[in-house]
Amino acid sequence: STERLGEKDVISSSDDDDDMDQGLAFVEGSEPMLRVGIDLGEFGFEDPHCFPYFVQPYALNSQSPTQLVFWANCSAGEEAGDVPPSGWYALDIPHGIKSQDQLEPPKLLVGTEGEVYSFVAGGFTRGQSDDSLLVGINGTHLHYYTAAGAAGSQVLTKALPTKFAPPVVFDIRDGETVVGPISHDKTVSLAVSPRDSSIIAVTGWPSVKVNDGIESIWVTMDAGDSWKNATGNILDGVERARPSGLLIIDFVKSQNHSSSSNQDSVSALLVGTTSGAYVSWTDKLGLWTRIGSCDQLPLIMVKGLSYEHFSDTLVAATMGRGVYVMRKAKAILLQMRPDLLEKGFKTGSSERYFASKIA
């Protein structure tokens, strides 16, 4: 079952946003919530080409949650001059911050040759916590980086099994960003297994110019060396599925078991579509089942899916019908797979794959 979040469950941001420069906003986890604006221009990211998209990719590091990671494309803007290189950057945001003056300048984690539309920061690699992990995609390639890898500090770039549309880029006139009239969301969606960073799912828009093209969902179990088409029956009965909001939730036979063998672990692959949220499984890729009835989750576009690991709660964000939550998510998902319950796969929290506290 699902429940819809009401107005009392939502804390809105300040209405006084007119004076905010373009940049990031960090919300401090205190009562009442404090909104701290971060003007990246003061840290040298002044070229409007640095942040070319309507929805700019950024993420909290799951293994080091005081680290806010963002991607910037600065070196694409100027032919000469002292500009930051294109790549992933990290802002360390200590607990209790009150203003930008308390922050150190962002540090370059690793440069990228290609663009990045979406990415995940932090995870588990070879059974160990990996706060250096960065997995990102653009329309044609997967970018995979880990300091724990055999390649050292090199970003591994591997071709995607299909091409996705690039997002609409801001128009730059006289050195200034022209914000309107575009309003496009991300054109790609990416999910990485919290248990094993080599398990990655991708999907995206075939085009932003026309409403056609072949929609598809792909999964790799070896960090992009090979891909499996997981589209399956997700397109049955709909003209356009618009798959997005990919999410991976891992199941293991023991909460303390870090084995990545197929016999001891399996992952649920979730996706949002124009007709709700669906789940498939890494051992049965392409066989999709809708999550909840239309009374529980309306027949509406689900754009975002998120899993809160400590409380074992699944969150679905819809287009126009609010935000829905599903408590005890793992137990409900396993009800769709009684064979896994019989084999001893566990329900409950996935907290062992995430940082236990904010330092």
Solvent accessible surface area in square Angstrom, and as a share of the most:
residue,aa,sasa,rsa
1,S,86,0.56
2,T,32,0.18
3,E,81,0.36
4,R,135,0.49
5,L,43,0.22
6,G,27,0.26
7,E,164,0.74
8,K,185,0.78
9,D,71,0.37
10,V,88,0.50
11,I,111,0.56
12,S,96,0.62
13,S,69,0.45
14,S,58,0.37
15,D,144,0.74
16,D,103,0.53
17,D,59,0.30
18,D,138,0.71
19,D,124,0.64
20,M,77,0.34
21,D,91,0.47
22,Q,110,0.49
23,G,37,0.36
24,L,22,0.11
25,A,49,0.38
26,F,42,0.17
27,V,64,0.37
28,E,6,0.03
29,G,68,0.65
30,S,44,0.28
31,E,151,0.68
32,P,118,0.74
33,M,84,0.38
34,L,62,0.31
35,R,86,0.31
36,V,8,0.05
37,G,25,0.24
38,I,3,0.02
39,D,32,0.17
40,L,3,0.01
41,G,19,0.18
42,E,126,0.57
43,F,45,0.19
44,G,39,0.37
45,F,12,0.05
46,E,133,0.60
47,D,15,0.08
48,P,31,0.19
49,H,64,0.29
50,C,0,0.00
51,F,26,0.11
52,P,8,0.05
53,Y,8,0.03
54,F,89,0.37
55,V,52,0.30
56,Q,29,0.13
57,P,1,0.01
58,Y,125,0.48
59,A,20,0.16
60,L,93,0.46
61,N,2,0.01
62,S,32,0.20
63,Q,27,0.12
64,S,35,0.23
65,P,34,0.21
66,T,22,0.13
67,Q,28,0.12
68,L,10,0.05
69,V,0,0.00
70,F,1,0.00
71,W,0,0.00
72,A,0,0.00
73,N,20,0.10
74,C,0,0.00
75,S,56,0.36
76,A,66,0.52
77,G,23,0.22
78,E,83,0.37
79,E,189,0.85
80,A,83,0.64
81,G,59,0.57
82,D,151,0.78
83,V,38,0.22
84,P,26,0.17
85,P,69,0.43
86,S,15,0.10
87,G,0,0.00
88,W,0,0.00
89,Y,9,0.03
90,A,2,0.01
91,L,0,0.00
92,D,83,0.43
93,I,4,0.02
94,P,60,0.38
95,H,126,0.56
96,G,30,0.29
97,I,2,0.01
98,K,131,0.56
99,S,45,0.29
100,Q,25,0.11
101,D,135,0.70
102,Q,96,0.42
103,L,14,0.07
104,E,129,0.58
105,P,86,0.54
106,P,18,0.12
107,K,115,0.49
108,L,79,0.39
109,L,56,0.28
110,V,21,0.12
111,G,36,0.35
112,T,14,0.08
113,E,189,0.85
114,G,26,0.25
115,E,66,0.30
116,V,0,0.00
117,Y,15,0.06
118,S,11,0.07
119,F,14,0.06
120,V,43,0.25
121,A,2,0.02
122,G,3,0.03
123,G,5,0.05
124,F,17,0.07
125,T,11,0.06
126,R,170,0.62
127,G,22,0.21
128,Q,126,0.56
129,S,69,0.45
130,D,9,0.05
131,D,85,0.44
132,S,30,0.19
133,L,1,0.00
134,L,5,0.02
135,V,0,0.00
136,G,0,0.00
137,I,0,0.00
138,N,14,0.07
139,G,5,0.05
140,T,54,0.32
141,H,65,0.29
142,L,0,0.00
143,H,6,0.03
144,Y,18,0.07
145,Y,23,0.09
146,T,10,0.06
147,A,63,0.49
148,A,67,0.52
149,G,18,0.17
150,A,108,0.84
151,A,43,0.33
152,G,34,0.32
153,S,84,0.54
154,Q,111,0.49
155,V,27,0.15
156,L,61,0.30
157,T,75,0.43
158,K,42,0.18
159,A,65,0.51
160,L,16,0.08
161,P,47,0.30
162,T,44,0.26
163,K,156,0.66
164,F,13,0.05
165,A,7,0.06
166,P,81,0.51
167,P,15,0.10
168,V,40,0.23
169,V,85,0.49
170,F,18,0.07
171,D,67,0.35
172,I,45,0.23
173,R,152,0.55
174,D,150,0.78
175,G,47,0.45
176,E,119,0.53
177,T,33,0.19
178,V,46,0.27
179,V,90,0.52
180,G,41,0.39
181,P,137,0.86
182,I,39,0.20
183,S,85,0.55
184,H,60,0.27
185,D,54,0.28
186,K,65,0.27
187,T,1,0.01
188,V,7,0.04
189,S,13,0.08
190,L,17,0.08
191,A,7,0.05
192,V,17,0.10
193,S,1,0.01
194,P,28,0.18
195,R,11,0.04
196,D,23,0.12
197,S,1,0.01
198,S,26,0.17
199,I,8,0.04
200,I,0,0.00
201,A,0,0.00
202,V,0,0.00
203,T,0,0.00
204,G,4,0.03
205,W,38,0.13
206,P,35,0.22
207,S,24,0.15
208,V,37,0.21
209,K,184,0.78
210,V,85,0.49
211,N,99,0.51
212,D,79,0.41
213,G,36,0.35
214,I,156,0.79
215,E,8,0.04
216,S,9,0.06
217,I,0,0.00
218,W,44,0.16
219,V,2,0.01
220,T,1,0.00
221,M,62,0.28
222,D,53,0.27
223,A,13,0.10
224,G,6,0.06
225,D,106,0.55
226,S,63,0.41
227,W,43,0.15
228,K,112,0.48
229,N,85,0.43
230,A,0,0.00
231,T,13,0.07
232,G,51,0.49
233,N,56,0.29
234,I,10,0.05
235,L,60,0.30
236,D,104,0.54
237,G,88,0.85
238,V,50,0.29
239,E,164,0.74
240,R,46,0.17
241,A,1,0.01
242,R,49,0.18
243,P,3,0.02
244,S,11,0.07
245,G,15,0.14
246,L,11,0.05
247,L,26,0.13
248,I,8,0.04
249,I,2,0.01
250,D,5,0.03
251,F,1,0.00
252,V,7,0.04
253,K,68,0.29
254,S,45,0.29
255,Q,66,0.29
256,N,134,0.69
257,H,60,0.27
258,S,50,0.32
259,S,33,0.21
260,S,67,0.43
261,S,50,0.32
262,N,128,0.66
263,Q,147,0.65
264,D,37,0.19
265,S,6,0.04
266,V,8,0.04
267,S,0,0.00
268,A,0,0.00
269,L,1,0.01
270,L,0,0.00
271,V,0,0.00
272,G,0,0.00
273,T,2,0.01
274,T,48,0.28
275,S,15,0.10
276,G,0,0.00
277,A,2,0.02
278,Y,42,0.16
279,V,1,0.00
280,S,0,0.00
281,W,10,0.04
282,T,22,0.13
283,D,80,0.42
284,K,89,0.38
285,L,42,0.21
286,G,12,0.11
287,L,108,0.54
288,W,13,0.04
289,T,66,0.39
290,R,47,0.17
291,I,4,0.02
292,G,27,0.26
293,S,58,0.37
294,C,70,0.42
295,D,144,0.75
296,Q,65,0.29
297,L,4,0.02
298,P,13,0.08
299,L,119,0.59
300,I,43,0.22
301,M,30,0.13
302,V,0,0.00
303,K,44,0.19
304,G,25,0.24
305,L,19,0.09
306,S,62,0.40
307,Y,26,0.10
308,E,70,0.31
309,H,30,0.13
310,F,88,0.37
311,S,68,0.44
312,D,13,0.07
313,T,7,0.04
314,L,7,0.04
315,V,41,0.24
316,A,7,0.05
317,A,39,0.31
318,T,19,0.11
319,M,114,0.51
320,G,76,0.73
321,R,116,0.42
322,G,26,0.25
323,V,47,0.27
324,Y,18,0.07
325,V,7,0.04
326,M,4,0.02
327,R,122,0.44
328,K,147,0.62
329,A,0,0.00
330,K,5,0.02
331,A,34,0.27
332,I,36,0.18
333,L,0,0.00
334,L,0,0.00
335,Q,126,0.56
336,M,58,0.26
337,R,15,0.06
338,P,80,0.50
339,D,47,0.24
340,L,3,0.02
341,L,85,0.42
342,E,148,0.66
343,K,120,0.51
344,G,31,0.30
345,F,12,0.05
346,K,92,0.39
347,T,57,0.33
348,G,29,0.28
349,S,27,0.17
350,S,6,0.04
351,E,83,0.37
352,R,83,0.30
353,Y,8,0.03
354,F,42,0.17
355,A,25,0.19
356,S,94,0.61
357,K,156,0.66
358,I,99,0.50
359,A,107,0.83
